Structures are given as structure tokens and as C-alpha cells.
Amino acid sequence: MLTKKQINECLDIIGDMFPEAECELVHDNPFELVIAVALSAQCTDVLVNKVTKTLFSKI
């Protein structure tokens, strides 16, 4: 298991490698992001954003 220091070092390295990275999934809170990530494992982010727009408006 990684220590907090190792995790932070990894995150720093990833941040340096991909400084312009942004999440393509549309979300307003962490719960919506978790749902969108689960759905994105099965289809494209574009389709997930279409589906979650309707889904999240109902909750």
C-alpha cells in the first residue's frame, strides 16, 4: 500500500506530465462524477454526457 507521501509524489508527477488535463465528463458534484465514470467504462464520454444530462435532472 502506498503512503500518503508516495501518493502525493505520484499525483505531482502525473500533474507535471499532463498539466492541461481536464475531465471531459460533465458533473456538478462528486456523486455525479462517480456515476459518470462508471458509465464511461461502457461507452464514450460524449454519450455519457448526453445520458447523464437527463438522468441527473431527475434526481
C-alpha positions as CSV (number, residue, x, y, z in Angstrom):
1,M,0.0,0.0,0.0
2,L,1.3,3.5,-0.8
3,T,2.0,6.0,1.8
4,K,0.5,9.5,1.7
5,K,3.9,10.8,0.7
6,Q,4.1,8.3,-2.2
7,I,0.6,9.2,-3.4
8,N,1.3,12.9,-3.4
9,E,4.6,12.3,-5.3
10,C,2.6,10.2,-7.9
11,L,0.0,12.9,-8.2
12,D,2.7,15.6,-8.7
13,I,4.4,13.6,-11.4
14,I,1.1,13.0,-13.2
15,G,0.3,16.7,-12.9
16,D,3.6,17.6,-14.4
17,M,3.1,15.1,-17.3
18,F,-0.4,16.3,-18.1
19,P,-0.7,20.0,-17.0
20,E,-3.6,20.8,-19.3
21,A,-5.7,17.7,-18.4
22,E,-9.4,18.3,-17.7
23,C,-12.3,16.0,-17.0
24,E,-14.5,15.5,-20.1
25,L,-17.4,14.3,-18.1
26,V,-20.0,16.9,-17.1
27,H,-20.8,16.8,-13.4
28,D,-21.8,19.2,-10.6
29,N,-20.7,17.2,-7.6
30,P,-18.5,14.1,-6.6
31,F,-21.6,11.8,-6.7
32,E,-22.4,12.7,-10.3
33,L,-18.8,12.2,-11.3
34,V,-18.7,8.7,-9.8
35,I,-21.8,7.7,-11.7
36,A,-20.5,9.3,-14.9
37,V,-17.1,7.4,-14.5
38,A,-18.9,4.1,-14.0
39,L,-21.0,4.7,-17.2
40,S,-18.0,5.8,-19.2
41,A,-16.4,2.3,-18.7
42,Q,-19.1,1.1,-21.1
43,C,-19.3,3.8,-23.7
44,T,-17.9,7.1,-24.8
45,D,-17.8,10.3,-22.7
46,V,-19.9,12.0,-25.3
47,L,-22.7,9.5,-24.9
48,V,-22.3,9.5,-21.1
49,N,-22.7,13.3,-21.1
50,K,-25.9,13.0,-23.2
51,V,-27.4,10.4,-20.8
52,T,-26.4,12.0,-17.5
53,K,-27.9,15.3,-18.6
54,T,-31.3,13.7,-18.5
55,L,-30.5,11.3,-15.6
56,F,-29.2,14.0,-13.3
57,S,-32.1,16.3,-14.0
58,K,-34.4,13.6,-12.5
59,I,-32.6,13.4,-9.1
